[in-house]
Amino acid sequence: MAEEEGNATEVVALGHKFQDLISELKRSSESTLDASNSFCQDFCQILMHHGCQWRPDEDPLPLLEMYTVAIMCCAEASPFLSPECEHVTDVLEKLSWSCLNLLLSFSEQIPGALWKEFQSSVKMAHGILQAHGNSQLHTLLTLAEENGLWSNATLCSLLSSDIPNVEKVHEFLSREGPELLHMRIKHLIKQKHMEKAARLAKTCAEFPEFGGKKNFKQIYLVCLCEIKPQEELMKEVRVF
């Protein structure tokens, strides 16, 4: 209980620091570009300082709360950031991918209230950022639109021995995109779910729209090396 209260206090403190940072950005006498550079630098320092207090593999929930607050900070600051500042794009991309990696690493279901808060925050932030020419949260939004990280019915079918509807599979692959699917496969491999990783990698490799992106075929063959006897493996390689 004391630990949860401590985590909540840290997240609130983080929110206050971000609000101070936004206030400084608004009041800055520097050029918009210089002020944007300073904002990005300070934003990253604050995020790193708070983030190092928690380990993703031990207690990921405070980190998810931290990322949620950080995402909303970026959205609130976006009207005052220069479109010429390359650091803005870099920060948003790194924030998005760090959050995606954290989400896919969750071994247990995320509490409903926290997941709903994350969903609404990402949807709101994406809308604001997109209005100012930033679409770096698109992939994160795709994941946030689901009821759970691995609960999509088509994905569940792909990872099992079921044969899902081809049209639904193509729709799912197009919506998720190669980047997110590649991250899913890497996570499955890390968790030693080689058969599931192989099924998903093969499906992605055979999807024409991806056109060989992310080396899905190579990943599939690597997975096969772990789960198939040598004779079956060579046969599969010749056919695939």
JOKAMO-V302994 format. One line per field, one symbol per residue. phi: phi as a letter, one per 40 degrees, with the letter a starting at -180 (. if undefined). A space follows every 10 residues. Layout:
BEGIN
phi->???
END
This chain:
BEGIN
phi->.ccccccccc ccccdccccc cccccccdcc cdccccccdc ccdccccccc cccbbdcbac cccccccccc cccccccdcb cccccccccc cccccccccc ccdccccbcc ddccccccdc cccccccccc cbgbbccdcc cdcccccacb cdcccdcccb ccbccccccc ccccccgccc cccccdcccc cgcccccccc cccccccdcc fgcgfccccd ccccdcbbcd cccccccccc
END
